[in-house]
Amino acid sequence: MALSPLLRDLLTTPGPSGYERAAAEVWRNAAGEFADRVQGDVVGSSVAVVDGDGGPLVAVIGHIDEIGLVVTHVDDQGMIWFTNVGGWDPVILVGQRLEVQTAAGPIPGVVGKKPIHLLKPDDRKKAPDLTDLHIDVGAKDGEEGRALVRVGDVAVIAAEPVELPNDRLVSRALDNRLGCYIALEAARRVAAADSTAASIAAAAVVQEETGFAGSRTTAFSLRPQVAIAVDVTHATDAPGISVREEGEHKLGSGAVIGRGPILHPRVFELLYETATEESIPFTIQSHMGRGTGTDADAFHISRGGIPTGLISVPLRYMHSPVEMCQLDDVEAAIALIAAFTQRLTAETDFLR
């Protein structure tokens, strides 16, 4: 499979949590090609609805925000100090090139730290803290630095997607531009079908990485009868990951269907039956803790409760600039959600 132009656009458009507007516009423009209704809200989330013929409304939710950095201070030497937006391992940030999103547009910068030559022997053995790192945009002093960058400006890693053998794709922001892309493409596939009882609402929600704000508000306002959250999960064919703890979800093994207390058993069984009967490759992942760490955690308890399922895509190197997926798994997730939606009728019972 080739990388689609839409997915490339989504992956290369900056959109850290709270600053997703540019990426959301890409998503909404694509949704306008086929959806019956496309809308945004004041939080920043987007919804594209394809009307069915009297069946339930299915919400398919991916979060459009990515992890990033946010400026906290510009010092008198023009160096920029920052904190994280979402979960970063500081080791990954050392030496990265950045795009800082400013009022005048994006500007380049780099993440700097004290060179290894100047570190004491014991410090060379330690991983850096986030507070050991700074951003350098080339400013000659604080006056120029503060003219270029304001406190509260955000930054993302400057990295283009790379296509590898075996339909594997490397990029920043696969977590979770994949989810909102899959939601949109599943809705596009339902729209192209001859007749479907269920309506489908693809959603690109915001601020998942910082507390599920977009999924909370979208679940409340949309009021679907059933929901499928779409996210990524750890691929277990990377070194150091235990299949005994995580289950076995290799790149190329298909969609990952979640199962656990907050995930509705009837939704799971319908997803399982659909994948089996349609010969769509899949694995099963158990979520037996307090939650799944995805937008499903917000959706399932909205209003009087929403029957919620979870589909994930195996991903290597999560929360890094070199996240890796296999496009076959993306296609499996799209096919499964579209087929699941087309099987629902007004008589489908989700009573637990």
N, C-alpha and C positions, 0 to 999 in steps of 0.2 A: 504494500500500500504506500502511496506517496503522501507526503504531508500536505494536507489541504490548505489552500490560501487563507481560509477563515481561521483555522487553528493557528497558522503562522502569525496572522495579524493579532489574534488574542494573546499569543505568547510574547510578542514583541512590544505590546502596548503597556506602559507602566500602569500599575493600579494597586499600590499597597493598601492595607486596611484603612478605611476612612477617606481614601483618595482614589476611588475606583472609577471616576466619571469617564475618563477616556476609554478604558476597556469596556465599560458598560455601553458606551455609544457604538463601539464596534459590534457588540453582541446584538443590540437593538436594531441596528441597521440590517444585519443579516436576518433577524427574525421577521422584519418587515417584508421580506421576499415571499413569505408563505403564510404567516399567521393571520388569524381573523382579527386579533387585537394585540397590540403591543403597548406596554405602558411602563413608566418608571414611577418612583415615589420619592418622598423627601429624604428618606434614609439613604437612597442610592441604588436600591434593588430594582431589578427589571423582571417583567413577566410577559410571556408570549403565549396566547391562548389559541388552541385549535378546537373549534366546537365539534362535539359529537352529536349523536342522535338519541338523547334521552338517558344516557348512561351516567355513571358517576364522574366527577371531576378528579383527575389524577394530577397532583403536583409532582414535578420532577425537578429536584433542586440541586444545583451546583453552586459553590461560592466562587465569586469572581475576584475576590481580593487575593493578594499575594503577600508574602513576608517582605519587609523592607527595613529601612533605617529612617530615623527622624532627627533633625538637627535640634540640639539643646543649647548650644553656645558657640559663638564665634569669638576667638580670643584676639589679643592685640597683635599677634603675629600672622593673623589671617587663617589660622588652623581652625577646623570645624570639629566640634565634639558632638557626639550623637548617642542615641540609645536605639534599642531594637523595636521594630514593629513586628510582632510575632516571634516565634522561637528560633534563635540563631545559635549555632555553635561558633564562638568567636574565632576558633582556629580557621574556619572556612573563610572568614572575611579578610584575613591577612593578605594584602597584596592585590585585592580585587579592584577592577575598574568599575566605576559607578556612573550612573546618570542621575544627577541631582535635579529634581523637579522644582524650578523656581518660577516666580511671577513672569519673568521674561522668557521662559521656556527652559528646556533641559540643558544643563551644562555638564561637561565631563569632570570627573574627579577620581581620586584613587584613595584606597584605605592604606594608611601608613602606620608603622610602629617603629620602635627603636631597632636598628639593625643588630643582627646576631653578634657582630664584632664588638659591640659596645655593651653587651649583656654580661653580667657576672656569671661565672660557670654554673652556679646553682639555678639561676634564672633561665638559662638556656634549656633546662630540662622541664620547665613549667609551661603549661598552656597559657596563652595570654587571656586576661580578662577583657571584657568589652571596654572597660574604662582605660585600658592600655592603648586603645586604637583611636585614630583620628582620621578625618577626611581632609585631603589636600586638593584644592581646586586651582592651585597656582597663584593665589592672591599674594601680593608683595607685603601686605600689612593688614591690620584689622579693619581699617577704613575701607579698603578695597574688598576685603572678604565680606564685610557686612553690607556692602553695596550689591554684591552678587547673590548672597544667600541670607535668608531670614530664618530666625528660630521658628521651628515648625515645618520647614520645608522637608520633603521626604526624598529618599533616594532608593534606587533599585540597582541590582547588578547589571552591568552592560554586557550582555551575552546574546549572541544569535543562536537560534536552534540549529542543531547538527543532526543530520540523518546518518545512521550507522547501518551496517549489515543486519539482515534478519528483521527488517522493518522496525528497527529500534530507533528511538528518537531521544535526543538529549536537549534539555532546555531548562532555564529557570521557569518558575511559575506553572509547571505541570500540575503542581498542587496549588490551586485546583482549577486552572483554566480548562483542564480536561473535563471536570465535572460539568461546568456550565456549557461546554461544547457538546458533550454527550447528551445533555438534557435538550439542547436546541435541535440537534440532529435527530433524536428520537421523535420529537414533535414534528419535524419536517417529514419524517417517514410516515407518521400517522396521517399527516395532512395529505400525503400522496396516495394513501390507501383509498379503495373505492368507497367503503362505508365502515365507520367505527362508532359503536354506541357511546363509548366513553369520550369525554372531553379531556384534553391534555393541556396542562399549563406548565411550560418550561420556565424555570426561574433561575436567574443569575443573582444570587443574594450577596450582600456585602458583610464585611467585618466578622467573618467566621473566625479568623485567626486571633481576634481580640475579644471574643465573647458572644458570638452568635446573634448580633443585633439584627442583621437583615433577615435571618430565618425566623426569628421571633415575631417580627412585625409582619412579614409576608405570610406566615402561617395564620396569624390572627385575621388579616384582611382578606386573604384569598378564600379561606374556609373550604378546603378540598375535602372530599370524602375518603381519599387515600393519598399517601405521599411516598415517594421514593427519593431518598437522598443519594447523591452520587459524589463519590470522593475517591481518594487514593488510599492504598494501604501498602505496608512494607512488603516488597518482593523478597521472598525467602531463599532465593538462589544467589544472594550476595554473601560474601564472606562474613562470618561472625554472627549470623542470625540463626536462631534455634527454631527448627520446625516444630519441636515439641512444645514450645511456648507460643509460637505465632501461627501454627498451621503451615501447610505447604501451598504457597501461591507463587509459582515461578512466573517469570516473564514468558508470555505465550500460552499460559494455562487458561486464559479466558477471563470472563467476569467473575468477581468474587461476591458471593451472596452472603450477607451478614445474617447472623442468627443470635438471639439473646433476649433478655427480659424486656428491654424497651422496644424491641423490634417485633412487630405483630406476627404471631405464628401463622395466621391465615395468609398474610402477604408473603411470608417466606415460602409457604407451601406452593402458592400460585407461581411465584418466581421459579421455584425448583421444578415444578411440573412443566412450566413453559420452556425452560432451558432444556430439559430432558426430551420433551416431545419435539422440539424444534431443532434438536441436535446442535445447540449453542454451547460451546465449551464453557465450563465454570468450575469453581471450587467453592467451598463453604468455609466461612470464618466465624468463630465463636466470639461473642462479645459478652462476657459474663461479669464484667466489672460494673461500676456505677453508670457508665455510659459508653458511647462509641467514640466520642471525641469528634463527632461530625454534626452536621446540621440536623440529623435525625433526632438528636437529643433535645432540640428545641421544638421540632414539629410535633413529636408524638404527644406532648402535653399541652398543646395549644387548645384554648377553649375547653370543650368537653372531651378532648382527646382525638387524635387522628391516627388511624391505622397506618403505620409507617414501616417501610422496608429500607434496606441499605444495599447498594451495589457499589463496589470499589474496583479500581484498576491497580494491579500490582505495579509498584514504583520502587526503583532503586535510588539511594542517596537523597532521601527526602530532606527538604529544607536546605537545599544547596543550589548552586548555579548549574549543576550537572545532573539534575534529576533525570532518570531514564525510565521510559516505558516502552512497550511494544504495541504498535498500532493495531495488531490483530486483536489485542485485548480491548482496545477502545471500540473497535467494530463489534465485538461480542457484547459489550455493554449496551451499545446503541440498539442492536438487534433484539436483545432481551427485553429492554424497556418498551420498545415499540410493540413487540409481540404480546407482552404482558398487558399493555393498555388495550390492544385490540381484542383480547379475550374477555374483558370485563363487560358486564351488562347491568341493567338496572336491578336485576335480581341477585347480583353478587353480594353475598352476606359476609360482613366483617365482624359480626358480634363475637366477642371473646368470652 
